[in-house]
Amino acid sequence: MSVKPNVLILRAPGTNCDHETAFAFERAGGNTQSVHINQLLETPAIVNEFQILCLPGGFSYGDDIAAGRILASQLKGDLANVIGEFHASEKLVLGICNGFQVLIKSGFLLPPDEKGLPATLCWNDSGRFVDRWVHLKTDGEKCHFLNGIENLYLPIAHAEGKFVARHESILDALQDNQQLAIKYCNPDGQNGQVVFPHNPNGSQRHVAGLCDTTGRILGLMPHPERHIEPTHHPQWTRQEVGEKGDGLVIFENAIRFFG
Amino acid sequence: MADSQGADASAHNPGKVSVLWQVEIWPDADQPDRLARNILSDARDLGLPETLEVSACRGFLIQGGLDRSQAVEIAESLLVEPVVEQYKIGRCGDSQFGQVDADHPGLFYVLPLPGVTDPQAESALVAIRQLGFPADAVRTFCKYTASELDADQQSVLCNKLLANESIEQVITGPLQLSEIQLGKPYEFALVHVDIIDVDDSQLMEISRDWQLSLTLVEMQTIQQHYTQLARNPTDAELETIAQTWSEHCSHKTLAGRVSYTDENGTRQFDNMLKETIFAATVEIRQELGDRDWCVSVFEDNAGIVKFDDQYNVAFKVETHNRPSALEPYGGANTGIGGVIRDTLGTGLGAKPICSTDVFCFASPDTPLENLPPGVMHPRRIMKGVVAGVRDYGNRMGIPTVNGAVYFDPRYVGNPLVFCGNIGLLPSEKSFKQPLANDLIVSIGGRTGRDGIHGATFSSAELTDASDITSGGAVQIGNAITEKMLMDVLLQARDRNLYNAVTDCGAGGFSSAVGEMGEKIGAEVWLDKAPLKYDGISYTEIWISEAQERMVFSVPEDKWIKFRDLCESESVEATVIGQFKPTGQLTLKYDGLVVADLSMHFMHDGRPPVVRQAVYQPAPVSPIPKTERSSEQSLNDLLAILGSLNVASKHWVIRQYDHEVQGGSVIKPLVGSENDGPGDAAVVRPVLDSQRGLAVSCGMNPYYGDYDPYHMAASAIDEAIRNCVAVGADPDRIAILDNFCWGYTDRPETLGTLVRAALACYDIATIYQCPFISGKDSLNNEFSYTDPSTGERRTISIPATLLISAMGHVSDVGHCVTMDLKTAGNAIYVVGTTGNHLGGSHWSLVHSIQGGEVPTVEPRMAKELYGRLHEAIKGRLVRSCHDLSEGGFAVAVSEMAFAGNLGAEIDLHDELNETSLSPTEYLFSESNSRFLVEIEPGHETAFQALMAEFTRRVGVVKPLDELLILNGDQELLRSPLPDLKSAWQTPLDWD
């Protein structure tokens, strides 16, 4: 029996999914510790005690200015090196919802080129926060968090989750490189023309989640930690649902990576 | 370490000349202009021309010793999203910002008024400083350009649409600011108010001028007190007494003496609430004996009951009506923020686990010309209120799981906003006890001039001038400040770092310290309180209702640990005084005593309020029986499904995060497409436990127009049957009351309230559902001068009683939802249908008066609920839906379209049995009824269990159709999509 991997759940003012995300990692077999951003800024080296860094959902700093912006600015400042080294040493980084917004805006997921960041997450086409369940399909085999997963049924809850790239060619390159790892799909589990509400925010190429070139950083807008129990499934009173929710597999994959 | 100072904090030493930089940011051409789109979607409600064009941009003013390259770096690295946005930067007033094109000559800037909370600016200032730049102050703004309008239209655009003058200012044309004002230094001067030598009319003048909302008798009592002391009160003393004695804080009317007369004679109450609502709880607890599951009721900021062996739960529902009438976003925002602090401040602190929000508005389709002067359009109020709850609740990470919206024209000047919150706390943390010599510690937000006179304001009537005179009572919240406060509070609680905690709500420090120190005495050092800006007087510090502050009673030897914990998460904590065993409340400013009040006089000195209440039952006029064709019945059904109270609230619900915290079991929207109307939400507050809580509510203001007794009884029944419908144990349901009423100085108005309270006692005791907390809001009337006749008019809200219910679910695995599940299953009706069309939605859509209002037979219902719960727990029930607005026809329609399955119903036996006409049966709103779906294999067991309480009425069909028969006569037939569309369309807003 191998040692349980340590998961750092990073908390900032306004982070609010830390508790249930830690619970999901524990359920999957991890050891979790919640760490406040102030503590990490003070002692960046603590990150070396962990194998997985997770940025959970919420509204870091109120999403003031733009979702995830202020925490992203803190990470790419004083913490850029330590997180870069963490990632380079074959470790995993997961950003859920606000955590995805932070990862993309800090440049950890898609490094900036001479014109700046290649893509971002901006306001939903509806202009509003929305909570609803979406059907998802994985794309490519690069991302370690998604091993063996084809389809997922998870809830989204966000106002700024529309994935937009600066240019079509950027999307093509990401597609070719298997980085557009999770896409909104139709209820039958298939891609094709995916319209509102199945693509709930107007994301280009229906992107719901994105991995980096190594497949060891994943950011996604849907909340896997909100579908780990059968009673999380909105249809559980109607139909047979599995003993564990779709989202749990993402956490189990992360733990198994170190198994 | 992050800097927790506000946006207008004291200056850094810049070392360079201070410059005010202006950054304007707008979406790329291929991106939507969200700000402008929102403005235009509201413009129609205000009668602005269809041709109006608006474009918008957001912006920041940044003040500090910054050169241009630094300002550009701030913009590019922090403020602008270059993938989808463009920006301009320059000194404030730079000519590039004033350019307009010929088609859009109007140029308007909207800024928050000085002192109004500006969370974006606060966060931006912290972030800019973290980047290492010497910024002193930040202010946000919005800039709009608009197509040509005449002067009246422009005034509507600016004052009603772009800005709300109670919190924002509009500047027409380019911004020409030289600096962001940081407030002026305060010059201390002790103020006494001369009351001992004045006559009664002058006393009342003082009450009015100081916005004290005190009556003559109360003013005379204060006068006598100070005559005995042979001195005049200071302004701080007078304000403190007014706050403590306000209706909002002391509930003097309902907890006062009432002489009540109705058809049964006259009854004298010494304390009306105590002898009705509280009395019910006391009796229930006595009867339960060892099985009593109440922990702390009507004592603390929220009522506490047991949850399991380890935890208790606290529940509180508050109203925030008046601020929401003036500034819906801020009012609702601070309403939810306030009730969350109530549960945080219950016992030694409960962790908020879910929220419930109920609103009452006039119809959003009200024509502009029908609005009285001085009121905001109900659609704007509704949008603002929903956004306010959304932005605060979602940011706090508390799921909003339950709610309701009611519409009635009489809410036009007084919208009602009920915000509720449930918290979970370890059993041993359920009580608090401040001790003498404990330090008084304030943490969280800073104190500003926000909300001065909120407590006394919420006890006074609104008028068409309120939006001008009461602006100071309106505030904007900052959810993240409260989230940070919550994070440290729960850690400090678990580390035993304090003896007591309470929130700063209405009355601010004055109420919080006054209540905590009531049995001890307290000394407060007002100059120590951290301020948002300079220039705030000692009295303003004391009564400010600035949000996101809580007060702790911290033992001296734990202060350092407490402070360090707060500091580690950038939460400001300040010692502002000490509890001292003097029995006096002493306020000091820079060492000088500015108030010295006896706690005894403050809390027990108020003269009792004595009120008269009368109720005269209205005569019942029967509704004549009518024969309706199948087509007519369908039209009735479609009209009710599309009526605003019944219609789908998905537009509201989906804007709330109802799943954060990971405990969601039954969501507010259920069924095959996740869009059917669930009866109650169920959450699991402890993630590794299967134990759940069901949350629901009941309200029906229309019944109150017939008989407030039956209205109250029906509201309790509805809240409870909603809980039972999803699987809650009817022996473990706690309820809360919120009375929102008109002007209760009028004996007839108070009479309706007392009558409702009597029903609360009668029904709760038989149901054995204890009331654990409550809150009232009186004098909800709106006065204005009719512009056409010059007459003074008053609109009183309908008598409105909200009952909120929280029920226990021993194992969430047995919960059921309301959507039909499988073709071939049987459909049973549970409960008895009577001729109850009075106040029903069928009467409402036909504008018919009269008929009998639904009544409750509590003993029968109690038995029925117990058996139905056994059936649900025994997994005999596949789906269950309560019958409420619109009765049988609406309930069966909702079950069918939510499950996307047809139903064939035959009412032949039911009609024979009840002697009702088909219309009466289909649309009667008799209480304590359900429709349930039973698998064929479980029918015998279900019938045996439910006995006389149930009858089989139909079967689930694979077809896409609802068919209701009387034998071989067709009563109603409709394809499901027609029903669903009628229900979903009315409030399906963009």
Contacts between the chains, C-beta under 8 A, distances in Angstrom:
chain1	res1	chain2	res2	distance
A	11	B	487	7.8
A	13	B	2	7.7
A	13	B	480	5.4
A	13	B	483	6.6
A	13	B	484	4.8
A	13	B	487	7.9
A	13	B	569	7.3
A	13	B	570	6.7
A	14	B	395	6.4
A	14	B	479	7.8
A	14	B	480	4.6
A	14	B	483	5.5
A	14	B	484	7.8
A	16	B	395	7.6
A	16	B	396	6.9
A	16	B	397	2.4
A	16	B	483	6.8
A	16	B	660	6.1
A	17	B	397	6.9
A	17	B	660	6.3
A	17	B	661	8.0
A	17	B	662	7.7
A	19	B	661	6.9
A	19	B	662	7.4
A	19	B	687	7.8
A	20	B	660	7.9
A	20	B	661	6.0
A	20	B	662	3.0
A	20	B	663	7.8
A	20	B	687	6.5
A	23	B	662	6.5
A	23	B	687	4.9
A	23	B	688	7.7
A	24	B	662	7.7
A	36	B	568	6.8
A	36	B	569	5.8
A	38	B	1	6.1
A	38	B	2	6.4
A	38	B	568	6.0
A	38	B	569	6.4
A	38	B	570	6.3
A	39	B	568	7.0
A	41	B	1	7.9
A	42	B	1	7.6
A	57	B	660	7.6
A	58	B	397	6.0
A	59	B	394	7.0
A	59	B	395	4.5
A	59	B	397	7.9
A	59	B	479	7.6
A	59	B	480	6.9
A	61	B	123	5.0
A	61	B	126	7.7
A	61	B	127	7.2
A	61	B	480	6.4
A	62	B	119	5.6
A	62	B	120	7.7
A	62	B	123	5.7
A	62	B	395	6.1
A	62	B	478	7.3
A	62	B	479	6.6
A	62	B	480	4.0
A	63	B	395	7.7
A	64	B	119	5.9
A	64	B	120	4.6
A	64	B	122	7.6
A	64	B	123	3.5
A	64	B	124	6.6
A	64	B	480	7.7
A	65	B	78	6.4
A	65	B	79	6.0
A	65	B	120	6.5
A	65	B	123	6.6
A	65	B	124	5.8
A	65	B	127	7.2
A	66	B	81	5.6
A	69	B	78	6.7
A	69	B	127	7.8
A	70	B	78	7.6
A	70	B	123	6.0
A	70	B	126	7.6
A	70	B	127	4.5
A	73	B	77	6.6
A	73	B	78	5.9
A	73	B	127	6.0
A	73	B	130	7.3
A	73	B	131	6.8
A	74	B	130	6.5
A	77	B	130	7.5
A	77	B	131	7.2
A	115	B	82	8.0
A	116	B	82	5.0
A	116	B	83	7.5
A	117	B	82	7.1
A	117	B	83	6.2
A	118	B	83	7.9
A	119	B	83	6.3
A	120	B	81	5.8
A	120	B	83	4.2
A	120	B	84	6.6
A	122	B	31	7.3
A	122	B	81	6.3
A	122	B	83	7.3
A	122	B	84	4.8
A	123	B	32	7.7
A	123	B	34	5.9
A	125	B	32	7.0
A	127	B	32	7.0
A	127	B	34	4.6
A	127	B	37	6.4
A	127	B	38	7.0
A	128	B	655	5.8
A	129	B	390	6.0
A	129	B	394	6.1
A	129	B	655	5.3
A	129	B	657	7.4
A	130	B	654	5.3
A	130	B	655	7.0
A	131	B	654	5.6
A	131	B	655	7.6
A	131	B	656	6.6
A	131	B	657	5.2
A	131	B	658	5.8
A	131	B	659	6.4
A	132	B	654	6.0
A	132	B	674	7.0
A	133	B	674	6.0
A	155	B	659	5.5
A	157	B	394	7.7
A	157	B	657	4.5
A	157	B	659	6.4
A	157	B	660	6.8
A	164	B	83	5.8
A	164	B	84	5.8
A	165	B	83	7.4
A	166	B	83	5.3
A	223	B	659	7.3
A	225	B	662	5.9
A	226	B	659	5.1
A	226	B	660	7.8
A	226	B	662	5.7
A	226	B	664	7.1
A	228	B	662	7.7
A	231	B	665	4.9
A	231	B	684	7.5
A	231	B	812	5.6
A	231	B	813	7.2
A	231	B	815	7.8
A	232	B	659	7.9
A	232	B	662	7.6
A	232	B	664	6.3
A	234	B	667	5.7
A	234	B	670	7.1
A	234	B	674	5.0
A	235	B	672	7.4
A	235	B	674	7.8
A	237	B	666	7.5
A	237	B	670	7.4
A	237	B	815	6.7
A	237	B	816	5.9
A	237	B	817	4.4
A	237	B	819	8.0
A	237	B	821	7.8
A	237	B	879	7.7
A	238	B	671	7.7
A	238	B	672	6.6
A	238	B	817	7.4
A	238	B	819	6.8
A	238	B	821	5.6
A	238	B	899	7.6
